[in-house]
Amino acid sequence: MRHMSQAKAEQEAYLKQLEVEGRAEEVYGQGVQLIAPQPSIVLKARGVSGALKVFINVCTSDKVQPPTRRPSEEAGRRGVILEIPNCMGNKPAEGFDNKGAAAQAWDFVVHPLAVDEATRVPAVMEALVEAAKEHVAKASGTQLLAQHKVLRCAYKSVVNGVTG
């Protein structure tokens, strides 16, 4: 059985090779840009049925635009709208957790400034978490429960069908 770091290293080497050879669009489609994100925060959530465990790896890359703010005025109240540009793969890594329950791992990539600010400002963390969960729910077609946990690791993956 391969160790997770070995599988991740092999995947990164393959992607780097595609990038160097200029073959990203040939393999993944027109307009695709490869991103080698840096691990940052892991969210653990569940589908509404409770059977599916979902890990969301909030990663960072300078290739994603930084967050922006713009003033807003709704119903006579002033505020600020925070926009967090992001990108996400269209397929999760799928497998099982250590108890044999179905699990998925998604990569949700934002600019490093978004994570930096989220770790300092709880309201920004809340916005980042909600954006990540909404994007995963939409991509997966699975509604997620409101509850979630921020794990004490930087990345969760699936190797040989098992999360780690």
C-alpha positions in Angstrom: 0.0 0.0 0.0 1.3 3.4 -0.9 1.6 6.2 1.7 -0.6 9.3 1.1 2.5 11.6 0.8 3.9 9.3 -1.9 0.6 9.4 -3.9 0.4 13.2 -3.5 4.0 13.5 -4.7 3.3 11.3 -7.8 0.2 13.4 -8.6 2.1 16.6 -8.3 4.9 15.3 -10.5 2.4 14.3 -13.2 0.7 17.7 -13.1 4.1 19.5 -13.2 5.1 17.4 -16.2 1.9 18.3 -18.0 2.4 22.0 -17.3 6.1 21.9 -18.4 5.1 20.1 -21.6 2.2 22.5 -22.2 -0.3 19.6 -22.4 -2.8 20.7 -19.7 -5.4 21.8 -22.2 -4.8 18.6 -24.3 -5.5 16.4 -21.3 -8.0 18.4 -19.3 -9.7 20.6 -21.9 -9.5 24.0 -23.5 -9.1 26.9 -21.1 -7.9 24.7 -18.2 -5.1 26.1 -16.1 -3.3 23.8 -13.7 -3.0 25.0 -10.1 -0.8 23.3 -7.5 -2.5 24.6 -4.4 -1.0 24.7 -0.9 -2.9 22.9 1.9 -4.4 25.2 4.5 -7.6 24.3 6.3 -9.8 21.2 6.3 -13.5 21.3 6.9 -15.5 18.1 7.8 -19.2 18.1 7.0 -21.9 15.5 6.4 -24.6 15.1 3.8 -28.1 15.6 5.1 -28.7 11.8 5.1 -25.8 11.5 7.5 -24.3 8.7 5.5 -21.8 10.7 3.5 -18.8 12.4 5.1 -17.4 15.3 3.2 -13.9 16.7 3.7 -13.3 20.2 2.1 -9.6 21.0 1.7 -9.5 24.8 1.7 -6.2 25.4 -0.2 -4.4 28.5 -1.5 -2.8 29.6 -4.7 -1.6 32.9 -6.0 -3.2 32.0 -9.3 -6.7 32.7 -7.8 -7.7 36.4 -7.5 -7.5 37.9 -4.0 -10.7 38.7 -2.0 -12.4 42.0 -2.6 -14.9 44.2 -0.7 -17.5 46.5 -2.1 -19.9 48.8 -0.3 -23.5 47.7 -0.2 -26.8 49.4 0.8 -29.9 47.3 1.3 -33.1 48.4 2.9 -31.4 51.6 4.1 -28.6 49.7 5.8 -25.0 50.1 4.9 -22.6 47.2 4.7 -19.8 45.5 2.9 -20.0 42.6 0.5 -17.0 40.3 0.7 -16.3 38.5 -2.6 -14.0 35.4 -2.3 -12.9 34.2 -5.8 -12.2 30.5 -5.9 -11.8 27.5 -8.0 -12.6 23.9 -7.4 -12.1 20.6 -9.1 -15.2 19.1 -10.7 -14.7 15.6 -9.1 -13.9 14.7 -5.5 -11.6 11.9 -4.4 -14.0 9.2 -3.2 -13.5 6.4 -0.7 -14.3 5.5 2.9 -13.3 6.9 6.3 -11.5 4.7 8.9 -14.9 3.4 10.0 -16.0 2.3 6.6 -18.4 5.1 5.9 -18.6 6.7 2.5 -16.4 9.8 2.2 -15.4 12.4 -0.3 -12.5 14.9 -0.3 -12.8 18.1 -2.4 -10.2 20.8 -3.0 -11.6 24.4 -2.7 -8.8 26.9 -3.7 -8.7 30.6 -2.7 -6.0 33.3 -2.7 -3.7 33.1 0.4 -5.0 36.4 1.6 -8.5 34.9 2.0 -7.2 32.2 4.4 -5.0 34.7 6.2 -7.9 37.0 6.9 -10.2 34.2 7.8 -7.8 33.0 10.5 -7.9 36.4 12.0 -11.5 37.5 11.5 -14.3 35.1 12.5 -16.9 36.7 10.1 -14.5 36.1 7.2 -14.0 32.5 8.3 -17.7 32.1 8.4 -18.0 33.5 4.9 -15.2 31.3 3.6 -16.7 28.2 5.1 -20.2 28.9 3.8 -18.8 29.6 0.3 -16.8 26.3 0.3 -19.8 24.3 1.5 -22.1 25.9 -1.1 -19.7 25.2 -3.9 -19.2 21.6 -2.9 -23.0 21.1 -2.4 -23.7 22.4 -5.9 -20.9 20.4 -7.5 -21.8 17.2 -5.7 -25.6 17.5 -5.9 -25.5 16.7 -2.1 -27.0 19.0 0.4 -24.7 19.4 3.4 -25.7 19.8 7.0 -25.2 23.2 8.6 -22.8 21.8 11.2 -19.2 21.4 10.3 -15.8 21.0 12.0 -12.5 22.7 11.3 -10.0 19.9 11.6 -6.4 20.2 13.0 -4.8 19.1 9.8 -3.9 20.9 6.6 -5.2 18.3 4.1 -7.3 15.2 3.7 -7.0 12.9 0.8 -8.2 9.5 -0.3 -5.6 6.8 -1.1 -6.6 3.3 -2.0 -10.2 4.2 -1.2 -9.4 5.2 2.4 -9.3 8.8 3.7 -6.3 10.0 5.6 
